[in-house]
């Protein structure tokens, strides 16, 4: 069964917010599965708050639609373009998971970084790079 997750691309047009996935070597977008009865924008807002502490409103989101991500997952992406990116120091993850080996409760996200699009492949997975390549093309077209 294919699952759909909602994700936020928070950007000023040159960099985007990356959230370091605890226990992994990569950064990710704030994202998570859409719950039953939840609209994609609501899931994006909820996941962003849980993973970053940022409070965003639906009116600031641009719905980019659905993107193939993995064979089992589709990402419903939302773009939030701002000239004034929030301070990384103010971000805090409020969602946790239990580590399968240590059984310790850990935050889903343990660090944040603004990643320039031109070096994204150094920070994100190959699947996420493909998605972000498409987002970059949308940004370039919208600036013309």
Beta strands, then each sheet from edge to edge (+ up, - down):
strand 1: 3-11
strand 2: 15-21
strand 3: 27-28
strand 4: 30-33
strand 5: 62-70
strand 6: 73-81
strand 7: 96-98
strand 8: 105-107
strand 9: 109-116
sheet 1: 4+ 1- 6- 5+
sheet 2: 3+ 2- 9+
sheet 3: 7+ 8-
end
